[in-house]
Amino acid sequence: MTFKTALPVLGLGALLLCGCATPPPDAVYREHHRPQLSFSPERNWMNDPNGLVYHDGEYHLFYQFNPSGNAWGDMSWGHAVSPDLLNWSELPPALPVEKDAKGAITQMFFSGSAVVDHANASGLGQPGKPAMVALYTAMFPQARTLAGKTIQAGTQAQSLAYSLDRGRSWTQYPGNPVIELPPAPYAAEYRDFRDPKLFWHAPQKKWVMVAVLPNLHKALFYSSRDLLKWELMSEFGPAGSVSGIWECPDLFELPVDGDPARRKWVLVMSQNPGHPAGGSGTQYFVGDFDGTRFTWDRAASDGQVQWLDYGADFYAGVTYNGVPDGRRLLVGWMNNWLYGQQVPTTPWRGAQSVPRELSLATVDGKIRLVQQPLAELKRQRAQRVAELASAQVAPGVLPVQSSSAAGDALEIELRLQPGSARYSGIRVRAHGGQYTEVGYDREKGTVYLDRSRAGQAGFHADFAARHHAPVALRSGQLPLRILVDGGSVTVFAGQGEAVLTDQVFPGRTSKDMALFSEGGTAGVTGLSAWSMKPVQLKPANATEGAGR
């Protein structure tokens, strides 16, 4: 919403501000719009997260990476490691694009996943050195022969690589590809077959892999005892939203409402295009998996499409394998294929989201996926820069201004009481007519994220927009947790059943906050805002190489 006439500035009332300064940032990774709360590569293009796995004290983040430029191309697996999912060391690419003597690409490394073969079922490990095994989609632009198999040009096949030194160096399995083609009914016609996600299915003591036939909106479920030989078990789909191709699946189990005796499975599926915010997005299905087949529990969601994130900039989200405390942690690409190669960032383009903790909860009688930022993110809180016990906001704006709030990264928690207001909420990254608005539309019953006045938007006609997510008030209130970063705003509403992530590109001086109301009086209780310490990001030339 926009105000059509100048509005009075209201008194600060009960607003209490402190004069705390954000710690001075490091010189590295501090360019304009650079994320301060999540990982981005030092330079060049990045998209989907791949191979998320914990091993020997490190969280590994592999990702689709172009080592040659700032747009999609030369697909390789980039690599970074972290002890805590906050502070990252960027390593050299793990699986670099392969080219012949003339520079023509012979193999690109598309998305996939990784596990640690502690039992050495694959036989690829050594005493004291379990194999980290990556199953990825090998894309072959040219026809070639591998392990006696003739691969046609344009084929996408599932291949395997392994590492014995904690992911620092990799060996291609000599029997690649381990799954050359999709099942027989589709093999002759459909060469798009990709994005394997692996996990260990403990009840049946086997590895399970889910991949996709993107154009058919099908998930394919395979099983293996040794990670090398795979057997097709079942299919799922089409179902839910099929407006665009399906990509980057994931499948995992969670307790419902924290009850270990009541569990459901969640199938995550990215889709491009067809998301409500435009372009690419991610849906999920709640159901059951018996070790062979996934069944969607339509009653759990009224048969309606459930979106993981209702903003424009969350795609290809997948979860970590091997997290030591059993949490289900999700990371997604914070961008959109609609305009991702045009966003005004340099020398990098593309970032990963702050990791999210997932759970299942009963909300309004239906089972919903609930998300919250990684618990450890609270360690990054530097100083409380604003605190508000309660306030009434008559039609207009209530500025929340302090030099201490003038940071690129903030975390804000508040309880919004929309009252009689048609629209109400908070504006962030505000100054001189620029702002990003987080609000509640009382008539629609939606929380929204509006970036139509957020800053640079001319690189794509559909970028400046407002995005909505359905969420119900509880006792007339809406809890909001908002992450404001150098180039993004993420909103967790309610219990976390409604989430919106949008990139924004404001000017350097747009660092203020303001409450607002239109069409009636709204209230706010318990507002707190913190400046956030930037996470540590060490570039590849400052970290260890192979064999650490």
N, C-alpha and C positions, 0 to 999 in steps of 0.2 A: 504494500500500500504506500501511497505517497500523499503528503499533505499539500493541498492546493493553495493554502494561504499561510502566511507567516504565523507561527504559533508562539505563545508566550513561553519564556523560560521560567520554570517553576523553581521554588526554593528547594534547597537540598534537604530540609527537614531533618529526619533522623539519620541521614547519610553520614557515615564516619569514614574519613580517609586517613591513611597514614602516609608519611613522607619517605617511603622506602625506595631505594634505587635498585633496578635490575642489575645483576652483576655484569661487568663488561664481558662481551663475548670474545671468543677466540678469533683469530684472523682467518682460519681455514673454514670453509663451508658456511660463510656468512654473507653470501651475495643476496641482493634484493629478491624477495619471494622464496628464498631457500627455506625448506622445512627446518624447524628447530627442535621438533619433538619426535621425528621419525627419520628413517633412512632415505637418503637419496645418493646416487653415485657422484663422485667428484666431477665427472663430465660425461657427456654423451647420453644417448637414448636408453631408457629403461622402461619395460612394461611388466608383464605378469610375474608375481613371485613364484618361484619353483623350489622343489627340494627342501621344504622346511623340515628340519630335523634337529633334535638335540643330541649331542654326543660328547662325552668326556669333558663336561664343563662348558661347552660352547653351544649356543644357538646358531645354526647355519641358515643364512638367507642366500639362496641362489635366485637368479632372476633373469628374465629375458633382457638381453643387453646387446647394443650395437657398438662394438669397439671402434668403429670407423666414423661415426657421425652422430648428429643430434636429431635424427629421425629414424623410423623403423628401417632395419636392414641388417645384413650380415649377422643373423640371429645366433647368439652365443649364450652360454650361461655365465653371467657375472656372479661374483661371490663376495660375501661379507660375513663376519662372525662377531658374536657378542656374548659376553658373560651374563647379561641381564636383559636383553632385548631393548635396551636404551642406548648403550654406548657401543659403537660399531667400529670395526676395523675392516676396511675394504681390501680385499685380496685380488691378485691377478685373476682374470677369467678362468673358470674351472674347465669349461668345455668350449674352446674357441672355434669359430666357424672354420671349416676346412675348404681350401682352395687348391686348384691345380697350378702347374707351373706358369700358366698364362693368366692366372688371377681369376679364373672362373670358379664359382662356388660349386663344390662337389657335395657338401653336406652342411645343412644348418641344424641347430639344436633348438627345437621348439620345447614347449612346456612339458613338465613332468614332475616327479616326486623322488624322495630319497628315504631310505630306511637304513638301520644298522643291523647287519646279520650276525647277531651275537652268537647264535648257535652254529654258525658256519654251514647252514643248510645248502648254500650255493657252492661250497668248496672253494670260494675265492679268497677266504681269509687265511691268515697265518697265525701261529701260536702267539697270543698276546696282542694280535693285530686284527680285530674283527673288521670285516669289509663294510665300508659305507657304500651302499649300492644305490645308484641313480637309475631309474627307468624313465626315459625321455622319448619324445617323438622326434625321430630322425626324418628330416625333410630332404629329399634327393631331387634337386633341380634337373639333373642329368641321369640318363639310364646308366646303370653300372651293375657289376656282379660282386656280391658279398657272400662269403661262406658257401659258395656254390649256388647262390640264389640270384636270379636275374631280377633286378629292380627296375621298374619302368620309371621314366622321367615324371616328376611330379608326385611320386609316391610319398605318403606319410606312413612310417612304420615305427613300431615300438622297439627301441634298442636299449642296451644296458651298458653302463660304465661303472667302475668301482675304484675305490681309493683305500689304501692301507695306511695313509699318513694323515688322518683327520681332515681329509678333503683338500689337502694342499696339492696333490697331483692325482691324475686319473688315468686309468687304462680302459680302453674300449674292449668289451667282451668279444673274443674272436668269432663267436657264433652269431653275431648280430646280422639282421634284426631278430629278436626273440619272438616277435609277432609281426609277421611280414605284411599281412593283409587283414582286413576285417572279415567277419564270417562269410561263408560261401554265398548266401543270398545277396550280399552287397558288394562282394569283392570286385566283380567285373566292372561295376559302374562307379563306385564311390571310393576315391583315393584319399579324401579327407577323413582321417581317422587318427585321433590325437588326444593328448593331455592326460596321460595315465596318472592316477593317484593311488598309491600303495598304502596298505595298512595290514597289521597282523590281527587275524581273527582268532582270538585265544580259545573260544569254545570248541572250534574244530581244528585248532592247531595248523592253520594254513595262512598263506598270504592271499590277500584279496586285492584286486585291482579294478578300478572303474575308469573307463575311457569313454569317448563320445564319437558318434557319427554326427558331426555338426549339422549338416543339411537335412538329416532325417529326424532330428530332435530325439535321438536315442542315446541312452546310457547303456554300455555293455559291461557286464560283470564277469571277471575272470578269476580263477584261483590257481595257486601253485604251491608246491611243497618246497621248491628249491630256488625260486625266483628266476629260473631259467626256462622252464617248460610251463606253458600256460594253457589252461583249459577254459573254454567259454562255458559259463554257467547259465546266464539269463540276460534279458534285456528289460529296460524300462523306458517308456515314452512312445509316442509324444504325449505330453501332459502339461498342465499349467499354461504358461505363456510360450507360444511358438512363433512369435512375430519376427524373430531373428534366429541366427544360428546358435546352437548350444556349444559351450566351451567350458574347460577348466572345472570338472566336477570334483566333488569331495563327498565322502560318506563317513559318518561317525555316530556314536551312541552317547546319549546323555540321560541322566536321571531327570524325572519331571518333578518340579517343586522340591528338589533336593532329596527325594525319596529313592534310595538305591534299589528298592524292590519294584519301582515303577519306572520303566525306562522306555525311551523311544529312540529311533534312528532319524538322522537328518541327512537328506541328500541336497547338497548345494549345487546349483547349476548357473553358470554365467550365461548371459544372452546378449547378442549384439546383432542389430539394434532391437528396439521394442520396449525399452525401459520407460516408465511413466515420465521421467525427467528428460527423456530424449537420449538417443544413442544407446550406449552399453550399460548394463546393470546386472544384478545377480538376484535370482529367486531361490527359494528353498522349499523342500517338501518334508513334512513330518510323517513318519510311518514306521514300518517294521522291516527288519532284515533277518532272515533265518539262516544266514551263511551262504545262501544260494541266490535268493531273490529278494528284491526290495519291493514292498507294497505300500503305496501311498495311503495314509489314513485320511480320507477326504473329510470325514466328520471332524477331525481335529482343526480344520481350517475352513469349514463350510465349502470346501471345494474351490475356494478362491485362491488367486495367486498371492503368495506371500513374498515380499521383497526384502532382501537382507538390508538394503540401504535405499532410502527414497531420494537421496541427493543424486547429483549427476556424476559424481567422481568417486565411485567405488566399484571395482571390477576385478574379476579373476581371483576372488578371495578363496584361500585355502588354509587349512589348519596344520599345526605342527605335529609331527610324529615324535614320540619318545619323551615328551615333557615329564620331568622327574616327579612332579607333585600331582600329576594326573589332570591338570587343568587343560581345557580345550581352548587353544589360543589361535586366533585367526588374523591373517594379514591379507590386505588387498592392495591392488594397484590404484593409486589415487589420481585417476585421470579418466578420460573418456575417448573412445575411438572417433567420436563425432568431430572433435577438434584437437585431439591430443598432440598431434604433430605441429600445431600452430601456437601452443601456449607460449607466452612471452618470458621464457626463462633461459638463462645461459650461465655457464657453459654446459649445464645439464638440462635434461627434459624428462620428466617422469619421477615420481616418488612413491614410496610405499606408505601405507597408513600406519598410524599408531596401532600396535597389536591390541586386539580385543579379546576379552574373556567371554566365553559363550556359556549359556545355560538354557534350560527349558523351563518355562513357567506357565501356569494356567492364568490367562488374562481374559476377563469377560467370558469365562467358560470355555475358552479355546486354548490349545497349546501353542505357545509362541516362542520363537527363538529370542532370547534376551541377551543384549550385548552391553558391556561396559568397558571403558578403557582399561588397559593393563594396570593392575593394582600398583605395580612399582612406579607408575608414572607420578604418583604423589610425591615420590622422592625428589622430583624435579621442581617442586614448589619452592620458590626462592623467598618471597615475602608476600604477606597479605597486603594487597594494594587498595582494597575497598571492602567495606563491611556495612550491611544494612539490616537492622533488626526487622523493620517493617516500614511500608510507605504506601500511600494512596497516590495514584497517578491519574489526575484529571486529564481530559483531552488535551494533548500536547506532548511535550518532551521534558524529561527531567535529566539534565546532564550529570554524568558521573565522571568528573574530570580531575585528574591529578597527574603531576609529572611522573609519579611513581608508576602510573598505569601505562605510561608511554613505552610499551615494549612490543616487540613483534609476536611474542608468545604469551598467552594468558590461559588460565583455567578459571571458569566461572561456574558457580553453583547457585541456583536460586529456585524458589517456589513461586510460580506465577499464579495469580488469582485473576482470571480474565474479567470477572464481575459482569458489568453491563456493557463492557467495551466490545465492539465488533472485532477490532484488532488490538493486540497488546503484546508487549515483550520488551526486548532489549536490542539496541543497535551497538555493533562493535566495529572496530577499525573505521571510526567515524572522524571526519574533519572536512570542513569546507564543502559540504554537500555530498561527500562520499560516505557511504556506510554499507555494512552488511546487516540485514535485519533478521533476527530470530523472533518469531512471533506465533501467536495462536489466533486462528480464525474461528471465532465462536460459532458462526452459522454453519461452517463446513465441518466443524469438529476435527480440525487438523492443526498440527504444528507445521510451521513452514520456515524455509530458509530462502531469503530473497537477496539475490546478488545483482539486481538490476541497476543499482547505483554503487557497486562495490569497487569500481576502478576500471582498469583496462578491460575492454570487452570487444573491441572492434575486429579482432582476429576471426570471429565467427558470429554469424547473424543470430544464432540461437543461444549464445552464451549468457547474455543478460536476461535472467529469468527468475521466477519464484517456483520453488519445489515444495510439495506438500506431502505429509505422511499422516494417516489417520491415527488418532490417539484419544482416548477418553480421559476426561477430568476425573479426579478422585476427590470427593468432598469439595468440589469447586476449585481444585488446585491442580497444577501441572508441574512436577519436578523437572528441572532442566539442568543438564551438565553440558557445558560448552567448551570445546577446545579451540582456541584461536591461535593460528600459527602464521608463519610468514607468508604463506600462499594458500591457506585453506581455513575453513571453519567446519567443525564437526559437532553435531547436536545429538545428544542422547536424551530422549524424552520419556516420561513415565518411568517404568521400571527398566527401560532400555529396550522395550519392544518396538519403539519407533526411533530410527536413526537416519540422519541426513548428513552427507558429506559433500561439500562443494569447494572447488578451488576459487580463490578470489585474488585479484591483483591490484590492491590499493596503492596509493602513493605513499611515500615514506613518512609523511606527516600524519597520515590517517591512523591515529592510535587512541582515540577517545572512545568512551562508552556513554550511552544515554538510554534511559527507560522511556517508553512511549505508550500512548493509548490513543485510540480513535473511536468515536461513536459512543463513548461512555467512560466510566471510571473503572480502572483496574487496580489491583493491588500486587505487591511483591513482599514476600517474607523471606528472611534468612539468606539474603544475597551475600555471597563472599566471592572475591576475585583474588587470584594470586598471579604474580609474575612468575614465569617459568624459566628455570635454568636450561640453556640449550644442551641437548645431548651431545656426547663426544663422537666425532666422526673422523677417523684417521684414514687418509687416502692411501691408495695402493703403494705408493713409493715410500710410505712411512711405516709400513707394517712388514711382518716377517714373510718370507717366501716359503717354498716347499720344504717340508721336512722338519718343521718346528717341533 
